Amino acid sequence: MSTLQVTLSNMPLAIELPAMATKQDFIDFCLANRELRIERTVQGTIIVTPPAFSDTGASNFKLAVEVGKWADKDGTGIGFDSSAGFTLPNGATRSPDISWIRLERWNRLTPEQQKSFAPICPDFVIELRSASDILKNLQEKMQEYIDNGLRLGFLIDRKNKAVYIYRPEQPVEILENPTVVKGDPELSGLALVMTKIW
């Protein structure tokens, strides 16, 4: 595969790989560009996303801490930060800002699968909208997670102080300027204090 050189702006960059590009070609591309956040759509388009703005990174860190504390206490699953990528059942490779997978599902994967872009859809994800993110694109991404087996998802729109809650076979629930967002019943005991996130 030929080398691709790109310059990033504040918007995600889409790269079309040759039609014959394999899963290994994508992995090789990621390994050659470790400093980039890279996803691949079900159509095979590579999406290169610039680093989050500093304020979004701070909010994402707070989310990771809160979800991490809950996951440690709960003990039934494993959490991941925004650097983890997963190959969804539809073939897309996605990297949520925060994700969590039940241990029983994670442990069914082989060590080789766990060391790559694990072929699994997380049970829970959070996507945190940055100022450079287009809301419609994030909503489509959340729906893709649902279509591939997600049990619960939060799309947090800091700009408008809104949280979109995704569950299978249910309409999207929109909370406007909530004080706390809870994961019950899917993630019992998870409660995010939104004043720390806004």
C-alpha positions as CSV (number, residue, x, y, z in Angstrom):
1,M,0.0,0.0,0.0
2,S,1.3,3.5,-0.8
3,T,2.3,5.9,1.9
4,L,-0.3,8.7,2.6
5,Q,0.8,12.0,4.0
6,V,-1.9,14.4,5.3
7,T,-2.2,17.7,6.9
8,L,-4.9,18.1,9.5
9,S,-7.1,21.1,10.2
10,N,-9.7,21.4,12.9
11,M,-12.1,19.1,11.1
12,P,-11.8,15.3,10.7
13,L,-10.1,14.2,7.5
14,A,-11.5,11.3,5.4
15,I,-9.1,9.2,3.4
16,E,-10.2,6.6,0.8
17,L,-8.0,3.6,0.8
18,P,-7.8,1.4,-2.3
19,A,-10.7,-1.0,-2.6
20,M,-8.3,-3.9,-2.1
21,A,-7.2,-2.6,1.3
22,T,-7.4,-5.4,3.8
23,K,-7.9,-5.4,7.6
24,Q,-4.2,-5.9,7.9
25,D,-3.6,-2.9,5.6
26,F,-5.7,-0.8,8.0
27,I,-3.8,-2.1,11.0
28,D,-0.5,-1.3,9.2
29,F,-1.7,2.2,8.5
30,C,-2.6,2.7,12.2
31,L,0.8,1.4,13.3
32,A,2.5,3.7,10.9
33,N,0.5,6.7,12.2
34,R,0.4,6.0,16.0
35,E,0.1,9.7,16.9
36,L,-3.2,10.0,15.1
37,R,-6.7,9.0,16.2
38,I,-8.0,6.8,13.4
39,E,-11.3,5.2,12.7
40,R,-12.7,3.3,9.7
41,T,-16.3,3.4,8.5
42,V,-18.2,0.3,7.3
43,Q,-17.6,1.6,3.8
44,G,-13.8,1.5,4.4
45,T,-13.2,5.2,4.6
46,I,-10.5,6.1,7.1
47,I,-11.4,9.0,9.4
48,V,-8.5,10.9,11.0
49,T,-9.6,13.1,13.8
50,P,-7.4,15.9,15.2
51,P,-6.6,16.1,18.9
52,A,-9.5,17.3,21.1
53,F,-9.3,20.9,22.3
54,S,-7.9,21.3,25.7
55,D,-11.2,22.0,27.5
56,T,-12.8,18.9,25.9
57,G,-9.7,16.8,26.9
58,A,-10.2,18.0,30.5
59,S,-13.9,17.0,30.5
60,N,-13.0,13.7,28.9
61,F,-10.5,13.0,31.6
62,K,-13.1,13.7,34.3
63,L,-15.5,11.3,32.6
64,A,-12.8,8.7,32.5
65,V,-12.1,9.1,36.2
66,E,-15.8,8.9,37.1
67,V,-16.5,5.9,34.9
68,G,-13.3,4.3,36.1
69,K,-14.2,4.6,39.8
70,W,-17.6,3.2,39.1
71,A,-16.1,0.3,37.0
72,D,-13.7,-0.6,39.8
73,K,-16.4,-0.6,42.4
74,D,-18.9,-2.5,40.2
75,G,-16.3,-5.1,39.1
76,T,-18.3,-6.7,36.3
77,G,-16.6,-5.1,33.4
78,I,-13.5,-3.4,32.0
79,G,-13.3,0.2,30.9
80,F,-11.4,1.8,28.0
81,D,-10.2,5.3,27.2
82,S,-10.4,7.1,23.9
83,S,-7.3,5.5,22.5
84,A,-9.0,2.0,22.3
85,G,-10.4,0.9,19.0
86,F,-13.0,-1.8,18.4
87,T,-14.0,-3.6,15.2
88,L,-17.8,-3.7,15.2
89,P,-19.8,-6.6,13.8
90,N,-20.5,-4.5,10.6
91,G,-16.7,-4.2,10.0
92,A,-16.3,-0.6,11.0
93,T,-13.5,0.2,13.5
94,R,-14.5,2.8,16.0
95,S,-12.9,4.5,19.0
96,P,-15.4,5.9,21.5
97,D,-14.3,8.6,24.0
98,I,-15.2,6.2,26.9
99,S,-16.3,2.6,26.7
100,W,-17.0,-0.4,28.9
101,I,-17.4,-4.1,28.2
102,R,-18.8,-6.8,30.5
103,L,-16.0,-9.1,31.6
104,E,-17.9,-12.3,30.5
105,R,-17.9,-10.9,26.9
106,W,-14.3,-9.6,27.0
107,N,-13.0,-12.8,28.4
108,R,-14.5,-14.8,25.5
109,L,-12.1,-13.0,23.1
110,T,-8.7,-14.6,22.5
111,P,-5.6,-12.8,23.7
112,E,-4.7,-12.0,20.1
113,Q,-8.1,-10.4,19.6
114,Q,-7.8,-8.4,22.7
115,K,-4.4,-7.1,21.6
116,S,-5.7,-5.8,18.3
117,F,-8.9,-3.8,17.5
118,A,-11.0,-6.2,19.4
119,P,-13.9,-7.7,17.3
120,I,-16.6,-6.6,19.7
121,C,-19.1,-3.7,20.3
122,P,-18.8,-2.2,23.7
123,D,-21.8,-2.6,26.1
124,F,-21.6,1.1,27.0
125,V,-20.0,4.1,25.3
126,I,-19.8,7.9,25.8
127,E,-19.1,10.3,23.0
128,L,-18.2,13.8,24.2
129,R,-18.9,16.5,21.6
130,S,-15.9,18.8,21.0
131,A,-16.4,22.3,19.5
132,S,-15.1,20.9,16.2
133,D,-17.5,18.0,16.1
134,I,-20.6,18.0,13.9
135,L,-23.5,16.8,16.1
136,K,-25.2,14.9,13.2
137,N,-22.1,12.8,12.6
138,L,-21.9,11.9,16.3
139,Q,-25.6,11.0,16.3
140,E,-25.0,8.7,13.3
141,K,-22.0,7.1,15.1
142,M,-24.2,6.5,18.2
143,Q,-26.8,4.8,16.1
144,E,-24.1,2.6,14.5
145,Y,-23.1,1.5,18.0
146,I,-26.8,0.6,18.8
147,D,-27.2,-1.2,15.5
148,N,-24.1,-3.3,16.4
149,G,-25.1,-4.4,19.9
150,L,-24.6,-1.4,22.3
151,R,-26.7,-1.6,25.4
152,L,-26.4,2.0,26.6
153,G,-24.8,5.1,25.1
154,F,-24.4,8.7,26.2
155,L,-23.8,11.5,23.7
156,I,-22.8,14.5,25.7
157,D,-23.2,17.9,23.9
158,R,-21.3,20.3,26.1
159,K,-22.0,23.2,23.8
160,N,-25.8,23.0,24.3
161,K,-25.6,21.3,27.8
162,A,-27.6,18.3,26.5
163,V,-27.2,14.5,26.9
164,Y,-28.6,12.1,24.3
165,I,-29.3,8.6,25.8
166,Y,-29.3,5.7,23.4
167,R,-30.8,2.3,24.2
168,P,-31.7,-0.6,21.8
169,E,-35.2,-0.4,20.4
170,Q,-36.1,2.8,22.2
171,P,-36.3,6.4,21.0
172,V,-33.4,8.6,21.9
173,E,-33.9,10.3,25.2
174,I,-32.7,13.9,25.4
175,L,-31.9,15.5,28.7
176,E,-31.5,19.3,28.7
177,N,-29.0,20.6,31.3
178,P,-29.3,17.6,33.6
179,T,-27.6,17.7,37.0
180,V,-26.9,14.0,37.1
181,V,-27.0,11.3,34.3
182,K,-27.5,7.8,35.6
183,G,-26.7,4.4,33.9
184,D,-29.5,2.5,35.6
185,P,-30.8,-0.1,34.9
186,E,-28.0,-1.3,32.5
187,L,-25.1,0.1,34.6
188,S,-26.4,0.0,38.1
189,G,-24.9,2.7,40.3
190,L,-23.3,4.8,37.6
191,A,-24.1,8.4,38.1
192,L,-22.3,11.3,36.3
193,V,-22.4,14.7,37.9
194,M,-22.7,16.9,34.9
195,T,-21.5,20.1,36.6
196,K,-18.0,18.5,36.5
197,I,-18.4,17.9,32.8
198,W,-19.9,21.1,31.4
